[in-house]
Amino acid sequence: MYADGLGFEILSTFEGHNGFDGAILGHPKHPYHLEFTQHRGTPAGRAPTQDNLLVFYVPEPERWSTCCAALRAAGFIDVPAFNDYWDQRGKTFEDLDGYRVVIENDHWRK
């Protein structure tokens, strides 16, 4: 879902590392990545709260709309934000485990 919805590449995968399997997603030229792991035999469960967020700022309206459409096509569902701040200029999406991604149609400001 995250590779298709956010345009990340699968940079690496692993199996059986101290009982964990996983996938590392990101962009090869960027100094960050997302790591998804699963401990064998342990149910992952749902997100602990509705405010577990990954937030991406996409200020260009057309690109923002394209990002939202890609998340929907990847299987994310539109949900109202737990904190309505995110509904002012953005859209919140939920994955199958209840974790949320916000695509904010604005620049990030400190």
Backbone bond lengths (Angstrom), bond angles and torsions (degrees), N, CA, C in turn:
res aa  C-N    CA-C-N  psi(-1)  N-CA   C-N-CA  omega(-1)  CA-C   N-CA-C  phi
1 M - - - 1.455 - - 1.526 110.67 -
2 Y 1.321 116.67 -44.46 1.459 120.11 -175.17 1.523 111.95 -72.77
3 A 1.321 117.79 -35.16 1.465 120.17 177.20 1.532 109.46 -65.01
4 D 1.324 116.97 -49.20 1.459 120.62 -179.18 1.524 112.06 -71.08
5 G 1.316 117.40 -43.67 1.458 121.16 -174.55 1.514 114.47 -72.92
6 L 1.334 117.23 -33.34 1.464 120.36 -176.70 1.525 113.11 -111.77
7 G 1.317 116.62 0.85 1.455 119.54 178.39 1.514 114.60 73.21
8 F 1.331 117.23 20.22 1.461 120.72 177.14 1.526 109.31 -79.23
9 E 1.319 115.36 157.53 1.457 121.16 173.20 1.523 108.65 -102.40
10 I 1.309 115.75 150.85 1.463 119.29 171.62 1.522 106.00 -79.56
11 L 1.336 116.04 107.90 1.461 121.95 -176.34 1.522 111.54 -81.64
12 S 1.337 115.94 -31.43 1.459 120.28 -178.30 1.520 108.80 -166.26
13 T 1.312 115.81 156.58 1.459 121.95 171.38 1.523 107.18 -135.38
14 F 1.319 116.11 159.37 1.458 120.03 176.83 1.511 109.46 -148.81
15 E 1.322 115.42 155.44 1.465 122.37 178.46 1.516 109.27 -136.91
16 G 1.304 115.28 141.49 1.457 121.33 172.73 1.512 115.82 68.76
17 H 1.306 118.40 24.97 1.463 120.81 176.66 1.522 108.53 -85.07
18 N 1.324 116.94 100.01 1.474 122.09 -175.86 1.526 111.96 53.78
19 G 1.338 116.32 35.07 1.463 121.42 178.42 1.511 114.21 88.45
20 F 1.320 117.86 4.21 1.459 121.71 -178.59 1.526 111.02 -110.90
21 D 1.331 114.58 143.37 1.455 122.85 169.19 1.524 106.14 -114.97
22 G 1.317 116.83 153.43 1.454 116.91 -179.50 1.504 114.72 -167.56
23 A 1.324 113.69 172.30 1.458 123.02 176.52 1.522 107.95 -136.95
24 I 1.318 115.07 141.09 1.458 121.87 178.78 1.524 106.78 -114.49
25 L 1.334 115.87 120.95 1.459 122.31 -177.44 1.511 110.34 -116.24
26 G 1.303 116.68 146.17 1.454 121.15 177.42 1.510 110.82 174.15
27 H 1.310 114.53 -158.26 1.453 123.04 175.17 1.521 106.94 -118.81
28 P 1.326 118.42 128.78 1.461 121.33 -173.23 1.529 114.75 -55.84
29 K 1.325 118.20 -27.61 1.464 120.77 -176.51 1.525 113.52 -98.74
30 H 1.313 117.42 6.28 1.470 120.29 -179.39 1.525 109.86 -110.52
31 P 1.333 117.31 148.02 1.473 120.64 -175.48 1.528 114.26 -86.86
32 Y 1.315 118.52 33.39 1.460 121.31 177.78 1.523 108.59 -143.87
33 H 1.311 114.92 162.76 1.457 120.06 175.35 1.518 108.89 -158.05
34 L 1.313 115.40 166.01 1.456 122.83 172.00 1.515 106.80 -108.14
35 E 1.303 116.45 136.97 1.459 120.20 178.85 1.524 108.72 -121.12
36 F 1.317 115.43 121.54 1.450 122.03 179.13 1.521 107.54 -108.64
37 T 1.320 115.82 123.10 1.456 119.84 -178.12 1.517 110.46 -126.24
38 Q 1.316 114.29 156.77 1.460 121.71 176.46 1.522 107.52 -140.92
39 H 1.315 115.65 124.39 1.462 119.97 175.59 1.518 107.38 -82.61
40 R 1.307 116.17 125.81 1.467 120.93 -177.84 1.526 110.73 -58.61
41 G 1.321 115.23 129.13 1.455 121.03 177.67 1.516 114.63 84.13
42 T 1.336 118.14 -0.34 1.464 121.90 179.80 1.524 109.01 -114.27
43 P 1.339 118.03 119.18 1.470 118.61 177.35 1.530 110.16 -63.65
44 A 1.329 116.40 136.61 1.466 120.78 -178.12 1.522 111.64 -72.71
45 G 1.302 117.45 -38.54 1.463 120.29 -179.11 1.520 112.07 77.45
46 R 1.315 114.34 -179.99 1.463 121.06 -178.24 1.520 110.68 -93.37
47 A 1.310 115.24 167.17 1.467 121.12 177.06 1.527 109.17 -57.23
48 P 1.333 117.44 140.22 1.466 119.33 -177.15 1.524 114.34 -66.91
49 T 1.332 118.45 -29.39 1.468 120.82 176.66 1.521 108.64 -144.66
50 Q 1.326 115.79 169.61 1.465 121.24 176.83 1.523 111.73 -80.88
51 D 1.316 117.41 1.12 1.459 120.67 -178.30 1.528 111.76 -110.79
52 N 1.340 117.09 24.08 1.472 121.76 171.24 1.520 105.90 -89.53
53 L 1.335 116.24 103.76 1.457 120.56 -168.41 1.521 113.27 -124.55
54 L 1.322 115.03 143.85 1.455 122.61 159.83 1.521 104.15 -107.49
55 V 1.323 118.03 126.64 1.456 121.21 -176.85 1.523 108.70 -117.16
56 F 1.330 114.92 129.29 1.459 122.02 177.00 1.519 108.25 -122.31
57 Y 1.316 116.28 131.73 1.462 122.64 -179.67 1.523 108.71 -99.30
58 V 1.326 115.62 120.08 1.460 122.60 -179.11 1.534 106.49 -128.76
59 P 1.333 117.64 94.54 1.464 119.76 -172.17 1.530 115.58 -74.39
60 E 1.324 118.38 -23.40 1.465 120.26 -177.98 1.527 109.70 -78.85
61 P 1.346 118.83 120.30 1.475 121.17 -174.91 1.529 114.52 -55.40
62 E 1.333 118.04 -42.61 1.465 119.44 -178.58 1.532 111.31 -67.74
63 R 1.316 115.93 -42.11 1.476 119.62 178.50 1.527 110.14 -66.12
64 W 1.339 117.11 -38.27 1.464 122.14 177.89 1.538 109.80 -59.16
65 S 1.347 116.66 -47.27 1.466 120.80 179.42 1.525 111.09 -61.88
66 T 1.332 116.80 -39.43 1.461 121.40 178.08 1.521 110.56 -63.77
67 C 1.323 117.41 -41.56 1.473 121.50 177.86 1.523 111.09 -62.24
68 C 1.317 116.46 -44.24 1.474 120.28 179.46 1.525 110.46 -62.32
69 A 1.321 116.92 -42.68 1.466 120.52 179.62 1.530 111.15 -64.55
70 A 1.330 117.36 -38.65 1.467 120.99 179.38 1.522 111.15 -64.73
71 L 1.334 117.63 -39.26 1.467 120.33 177.64 1.521 110.95 -63.58
72 R 1.325 116.68 -43.92 1.472 120.12 178.18 1.532 110.63 -61.65
73 A 1.322 116.41 -44.28 1.465 120.49 -179.09 1.531 111.55 -64.27
74 A 1.334 117.02 -28.34 1.463 121.43 179.81 1.526 112.53 -81.65
75 G 1.337 117.82 -6.60 1.458 120.65 177.28 1.516 115.45 109.10
76 F 1.336 118.08 -1.11 1.463 120.18 174.08 1.526 108.40 -70.89
77 I 1.329 116.93 151.26 1.467 119.82 176.91 1.526 109.36 -115.66
78 D 1.331 115.44 145.48 1.462 121.67 175.46 1.522 108.62 -69.01
79 V 1.313 116.62 133.68 1.463 121.28 176.25 1.528 108.38 -137.36
80 P 1.330 117.21 151.98 1.461 117.92 172.72 1.527 108.95 -68.80
81 A 1.315 115.96 142.04 1.462 120.10 179.69 1.521 110.17 -67.38
82 F 1.329 116.49 143.21 1.459 121.18 174.50 1.526 109.24 -64.68
83 N 1.330 116.91 -42.11 1.462 123.84 173.54 1.524 106.44 -100.16
84 D 1.317 117.90 111.29 1.465 120.62 -172.40 1.529 113.58 -64.91
85 Y 1.321 117.87 -7.15 1.464 120.83 173.13 1.530 110.14 -53.60
86 W 1.339 116.39 -40.63 1.463 120.68 -175.96 1.524 112.58 -70.46
87 D 1.327 118.19 -18.19 1.465 121.20 178.59 1.526 112.03 -81.42
88 Q 1.330 118.39 -12.60 1.464 120.98 -176.23 1.524 112.41 -68.07
89 R 1.336 117.24 -43.42 1.456 120.73 -179.05 1.528 112.00 -135.56
90 G 1.302 115.83 19.18 1.454 117.82 -176.00 1.510 112.70 -146.28
91 K 1.312 113.80 -172.46 1.458 121.77 -179.67 1.517 107.54 -140.16
92 T 1.320 116.36 137.61 1.459 121.85 -179.76 1.525 109.09 -108.52
93 F 1.336 115.02 136.52 1.459 122.54 -179.21 1.518 108.70 -126.47
94 E 1.326 116.41 149.94 1.461 121.39 -179.10 1.521 109.83 -121.72
95 D 1.350 115.81 138.17 1.466 119.84 176.32 1.524 109.57 -86.53
96 L 1.311 116.68 -176.90 1.463 121.52 -175.74 1.524 113.52 -65.75
97 D 1.341 117.53 -21.65 1.462 121.83 179.52 1.522 113.23 -99.09
98 G 1.330 117.50 5.46 1.453 120.82 177.12 1.520 114.78 90.05
99 Y 1.319 117.49 1.54 1.468 119.72 175.64 1.519 108.67 -78.44
100 R 1.321 115.55 149.43 1.453 119.54 -170.37 1.523 113.38 -119.68
101 V 1.332 113.75 146.93 1.458 123.18 176.07 1.523 106.79 -123.39
102 V 1.328 116.34 132.47 1.456 121.80 175.51 1.523 107.99 -110.38
103 I 1.322 115.89 130.62 1.460 121.41 171.42 1.532 105.16 -109.14
104 E 1.313 114.75 107.40 1.466 122.17 -176.05 1.525 108.89 -94.96
105 N 1.318 116.97 125.30 1.465 122.41 -179.53 1.525 109.07 -88.05
106 D 1.336 114.49 66.19 1.472 120.66 -177.13 1.524 108.23 -166.43
107 H 1.314 116.60 170.64 1.459 122.62 172.40 1.517 109.07 -84.31
108 W 1.318 116.83 148.70 1.459 120.65 173.68 1.514 108.37 -77.73
109 R 1.312 115.86 137.29 1.469 121.96 178.88 1.517 108.69 -126.50
110 K 1.319 115.56 138.58 1.473 119.70 176.77 1.500 110.28 -70.93
